[in-house]
Amino acid sequence: MPADKDKDVDKSFVELVRSYFRYYCDRSTIHCVRYLYDTQLHNVERCCLYLCLYIHGLFHSLTYSLCRLIWGVLLVTSVTLCCSFYMLLSERYGTQKLQTVIEDSQYPVFHVQFPAVGVCTENRVNWSKLEAAKAQFLPTNASEDVVEAFVTLVKYLTMLRFDNFEFSTSEMEDTNFEIVNFVSLISLANFLVLRCEDILVPDSCQWRQTSFNCCDYFLLEKTEYGLCLVFNSELSYRSQMLVKREGPAFYPKHNAKAGQGSGLNFNLLLNDSFKSPDSRVTDNVFIMIKPPTQMTNVVYSIRPNTETHVAVRPQRTRTDYNTRNIPPKRRNCYFEDEEIDVGTSRLNQSALISNCRTNCHESYLVRLCNCSLPIFFVRNEKVSNCTASSLRCISRHNDIFSYDKHLEEDSYFTASKPGMSCPCLVSCDLLEYFTSTTTLPLSPMELPASSALKVFKVDVHYQVDMMITYRTSLEFTSIDLIANLGGIFGLCLGASMVSGVELIYFLTVGFAVYLYDNNYYAILRKNLQNKWAMGLRYLRNEVSHTHQGSLPVDPKLKSKLRHPFSSRANVW
């Protein structure tokens, strides 16, 4: 009897599911679904379907069941297409490709900072101050060997550059640098450096066709070419004072005009007395164009007695913040609020990103020579400063220090070249300055009267007054994925987000309410109660597991639970 009841309950549940499915098909907003159980298909719809199949020579007559089958196949095909398109879109979204497009082709240049302009002479020291340097750095009773080693040290400082220290190691082995290790290289370089008053012609400096005092804005700063005079920078202490005095909105300076004479103009004058008599350095001057927060950049050499025009074209590339979930190595940039590891915390976050390569170069110097050289880098308190004898190590590893090596370049060259591999990334708000130089000889009227003097005229200006800005973003964002999925589901099924919510409702809440309205839960509860009672009776030996009904049992065994090791006839 309980088994029959169970069967009735199962049958009732199947009928309820079938009935509820018909109920859903009648009310679904998804196309084709209502035709699966439409018993009242319109004659026009039948005729159209019959005609289409008759033209193809398939059948001459159709029944309702076949019509429902066709609509079902059509629905399954549409769902399959939706799933296929979904997989393609998901794969495209998962690749997270980046695209760079022009954001603004007419962006005024005055919105960005004018570049910092560095002036570096190839001769690093003022040789005319040699005697003063001896008195400043050597003891009064210094021996001839100490004085000779000191003079040799100054000669090496005249051409000291991090990326190209031209003196050979064998040439330096003959000098006993150990006896002058007490001399601080940074202090000596600061004492002997060619200052603004030494090389800049007074009253020659102009900014936007307005004269200014050259030495108020050309400040000594550290670069990998040594101590250079830099205009419009914000790295040194004096430049920070300029920011406070003029305000962050007005310093570093901006410029709105383009063309010759519209930016920075200045003249340089070098004297042969600045060089030692047997010096191998030339009279060339290096011009460095860089962002105001960057310590060093590539330089352009200009020859004496010339007029050089440096045309600057700024370019800005901004990376959208929606790429933040992409690893920095894939998007090739850092946001300013991201944590980066460059081996130092002596600069602010923006400066760290701009000077990542400089910090990497310093790490190579520390690794190979176990010291740092504050002439080129920010003072590092974690390691000792290089001494005079450390110049041998710098010369010995000059082939490494003089070459920036890309991580994958060995795959394209037959001979591997040693160098510094720095996996540095740029800022996600990148401002670059592209330059072109034009050098013209000065007319005889503009040449200095003495051959010992060398004059340079320099004009740094914007090439255009409107710049191009670029924007890097995800090629396929989550919004694009949702929009494309909505279009695909609408095309194949005529469905929308509301249709999806409707389907979820009918499968959950709607189905539960439908079962409740048809009194299914009461039948199910009664059936479960019967099964529970039957199980208890079986455990208490009130019914045999081999019979459907109750059998007489021994009163002594009543209320005792069955046990598999009991010797009774009706054990498990």
Residue pairs with C-beta under 8 A, 6 or more apart in sequence:
1 548
2 530
2 531
2 534
2 548
3 548
5 527
5 530
6 527
9 523
9 524
9 527
12 520
12 523
13 520
16 514
16 515
16 518
16 520
20 511
20 514
21 37
22 37
23 514
24 33
24 506
24 510
25 33
25 34
25 35
25 36
25 37
25 38
26 34
26 37
26 38
27 34
28 34
28 499
28 502
28 503
28 506
29 494
29 495
29 496
29 498
29 499
29 502
30 493
30 494
30 495
30 499
30 503
31 75
31 78
31 493
31 494
31 495
32 71
32 72
32 74
32 75
32 78
32 493
33 75
35 41
35 67
35 68
35 71
36 68
36 71
36 72
36 75
37 68
38 68
39 64
41 64
41 67
46 62
46 67
49 62
49 67
49 70
50 61
50 62
53 59
53 62
54 60
59 66
75 493
78 492
78 493
79 492
79 493
81 488
81 492
82 488
82 489
82 492
82 493
85 488
85 492
86 485
86 488
89 481
89 484
89 485
89 488
90 481
92 476
93 476
93 478
93 480
93 481
95 476
96 326
96 330
96 474
96 476
97 474
97 475
97 476
98 323
98 326
98 330
98 331
98 472
98 473
98 474
98 475
99 472
99 473
99 474
99 475
100 317
100 470
100 471
100 472
101 470
101 471
101 473
102 468
102 469
102 470
102 471
103 318
103 469
103 470
103 471
104 468
104 469
105 466
105 468
106 466
107 316
107 466
107 467
107 468
107 469
108 256
108 465
108 466
108 467
109 255
109 256
109 258
109 314
109 462
109 464
109 465
109 466
109 467
110 254
110 255
110 256
111 254
112 254
112 314
112 316
112 431
112 467
113 232
113 252
113 253
113 254
113 291
113 292
113 431
114 232
114 252
114 253
114 254
114 255
114 263
114 264
114 462
115 232
115 289
115 290
115 291
115 292
115 312
115 314
115 433
115 460
116 230
116 231
116 232
116 233
116 252
116 288
116 289
116 290
116 291
116 292
116 294
117 230
117 231
117 232
117 264
117 287
117 288
117 289
117 310
117 460
118 221
118 223
118 228
118 229
118 230
118 231
118 233
118 286
118 287
118 288
118 289
118 290
118 297
118 299
119 199
119 200
119 218
119 228
119 229
119 230
119 231
119 268
119 285
119 286
119 287
119 288
119 458
120 223
120 225
120 226
120 228
120 229
120 285
120 286
120 288
120 299
121 194
121 199
121 270
121 274
121 285
121 286
122 159
122 281
122 282
122 283
122 284
122 285
122 286
123 158
123 159
123 194
123 270
123 274
123 275
123 279
123 281
123 283
124 157
124 158
124 159
124 160
124 189
124 192
124 193
124 194
124 226
124 227
125 154
125 157
125 158
125 189
125 192
125 193
125 194
125 274
126 192
126 193
126 194
126 195
126 198
126 274
127 154
127 158
127 273
127 274
127 275
127 276
127 279
128 273
128 274
129 191
129 192
130 151
130 154
130 192
130 276
132 191
133 150
133 154
133 188
133 191
133 192
134 142
134 147
134 150
136 191
137 150
137 183
137 184
137 187
137 188
137 191
138 146
138 147
138 150
138 183
139 146
142 150
145 176
145 179
146 179
146 180
149 175
149 176
149 177
149 179
149 180
149 388
150 180
150 183
152 175
153 175
153 177
153 180
153 183
153 188
153 388
153 391
154 188
154 192
155 276
155 279
156 167
156 172
156 391
157 185
157 188
157 189
157 192
158 275
158 276
158 279
158 281
159 165
159 166
159 167
159 280
159 281
160 189
160 226
160 375
160 391
161 224
161 225
161 226
162 224
162 225
162 361
162 365
162 373
162 376
162 394
162 401
163 224
163 225
163 401
163 402
164 398
164 402
165 391
165 394
165 395
165 398
165 401
166 398
167 391
167 395
168 395
169 392
169 395
169 396
172 391
172 392
172 395
173 392
177 387
177 388
177 389
177 391
177 392
178 388
178 389
180 388
181 387
181 388
181 389
183 387
183 388
184 385
185 373
185 374
185 375
185 385
185 386
185 387
185 388
186 373
186 374
186 375
186 385
189 226
189 227
189 375
190 220
190 227
193 220
193 226
193 227
194 274
195 220
195 229
196 214
196 215
196 218
196 219
196 220
196 229
197 215
198 274
199 229
199 268
199 269
199 270
200 214
200 215
200 218
200 229
200 266
200 267
200 268
200 269
201 214
201 266
201 267
201 268
201 269
201 455
202 214
203 211
204 214
204 265
204 266
204 267
205 211
205 212
205 213
205 214
205 217
205 218
205 264
205 265
205 266
206 212
206 264
206 265
206 266
207 217
207 253
207 263
207 264
208 255
208 257
208 262
208 263
209 261
209 262
214 266
217 231
217 232
217 242
218 229
218 230
218 231
218 266
219 229
219 230
219 231
219 233
219 236
219 238
219 239
220 227
220 228
220 229
220 230
220 236
221 227
221 228
221 229
221 230
221 233
221 235
221 236
221 239
221 295
222 295
222 374
222 375
222 376
222 377
222 378
223 230
223 288
223 295
223 296
223 376
224 295
224 296
224 358
224 361
224 376
225 286
225 288
225 296
225 299
226 375
226 376
227 375
228 286
228 288
230 236
230 239
230 288
231 264
231 266
232 251
232 252
232 253
232 264
232 292
233 239
233 252
233 292
234 240
234 242
234 243
234 251
234 252
234 292
234 293
235 292
235 293
235 295
235 351
242 251
243 251
243 252
245 251
252 292
255 262
255 263
255 461
255 462
256 465
257 263
257 461
257 462
257 465
258 461
258 462
258 463
258 464
258 465
259 461
259 462
260 309
260 459
260 461
261 459
261 461
262 461
262 462
263 312
263 459
263 460
263 461
263 462
264 458
264 459
264 460
264 461
265 457
265 458
265 459
265 460
266 458
267 455
267 456
267 457
267 458
268 285
268 455
268 456
268 458
269 448
269 453
269 454
269 455
269 456
270 283
270 285
270 304
270 453
270 454
270 455
270 456
271 452
271 453
271 454
272 452
272 453
272 454
273 452
275 281
283 303
283 304
283 454
284 301
284 302
284 303
284 304
285 301
285 302
285 304
285 456
286 299
286 300
286 301
286 302
287 299
287 300
287 302
287 308
287 310
287 437
287 458
287 460
288 296
288 297
288 298
288 299
288 300
289 297
289 300
289 310
289 312
289 433
289 435
289 460
290 296
290 297
290 433
291 354
291 431
291 433
293 350
293 351
293 354
293 355
294 351
294 354
294 355
295 354
295 355
295 358
295 377
295 378
296 355
296 358
300 310
300 435
300 437
302 308
302 437
302 439
302 456
302 458
303 439
304 454
304 455
304 456
305 441
305 442
305 447
305 448
305 454
305 455
305 456
306 439
306 440
306 441
306 442
306 456
306 457
307 439
307 440
307 441
307 442
307 446
307 457
307 458
307 459
308 437
308 438
308 439
308 440
308 456
308 457
308 458
308 459
309 437
309 438
309 439
309 440
309 459
309 461
310 435
310 436
310 437
310 458
310 459
310 460
310 461
311 435
311 436
311 437
311 438
311 461
311 462
311 463
312 433
312 434
312 435
312 460
312 461
312 462
312 463
313 433
313 434
313 435
313 436
313 462
313 463
313 464
313 467
314 431
314 432
314 433
314 434
314 462
314 467
315 431
315 432
315 433
315 434
315 467
315 468
315 469
315 470
316 429
316 430
316 431
316 432
316 467
316 469
316 470
317 430
317 432
317 469
317 470
317 471
317 472
318 428
318 429
318 430
318 469
318 470
318 471
318 472
319 331
319 333
319 335
319 428
319 429
319 471
319 472
319 473
320 471
320 472
320 473
320 474
321 335
322 473
322 474
322 477
323 331
323 428
323 472
323 473
323 474
324 335
326 474
328 334
328 338
328 425
329 423
329 425
331 428
331 472
332 425
332 426
333 425
333 426
333 427
333 428
333 430
334 340
334 353
334 425
334 426
334 427
334 428
335 428
336 349
336 350
336 353
336 427
336 428
336 429
337 349
340 349
340 352
340 353
340 356
342 352
342 355
342 356
342 359
342 360
342 424
343 359
343 360
343 362
343 363
344 352
344 359
344 362
344 378
344 380
345 352
346 378
346 379
346 380
347 355
347 378
350 427
352 359
353 425
353 426
353 427
354 427
356 422
356 424
356 425
357 404
357 422
357 424
358 377
359 377
360 420
360 422
360 424
361 376
361 377
361 401
361 420
361 422
362 372
362 376
362 377
362 380
364 400
364 401
364 420
365 371
365 372
365 373
365 377
365 386
365 394
365 401
366 372
366 380
366 383
368 393
368 397
368 400
369 386
369 390
369 393
369 394
369 397
370 383
370 384
371 383
371 384
371 385
371 386
371 387
371 390
371 393
372 379
372 380
372 383
372 384
372 385
372 386
373 385
373 386
373 390
373 394
374 380
374 385
386 393
386 394
394 401
399 417
399 418
399 419
400 418
400 419
400 420
401 420
402 419
403 417
403 418
403 419
403 420
404 419
404 420
404 422
405 417
405 418
405 419
405 420
405 421
406 421
407 421
407 423
410 416
436 463
442 455
442 457
446 455
446 457
447 455
448 454
448 455
486 496
486 497
489 495
489 496
489 499
490 496
493 499
515 521
534 543
537 543
537 550
538 545
538 562
539 561
539 562
540 558
540 559
540 560
540 561
541 553
541 557
541 558
541 560
541 561
541 562
541 568
541 570
542 550
542 553
542 558
543 549
543 550
543 551
544 551
544 570
545 570
545 572
546 570
553 570
557 568
562 568
562 570
562 571
562 572
563 571
564 571
564 572
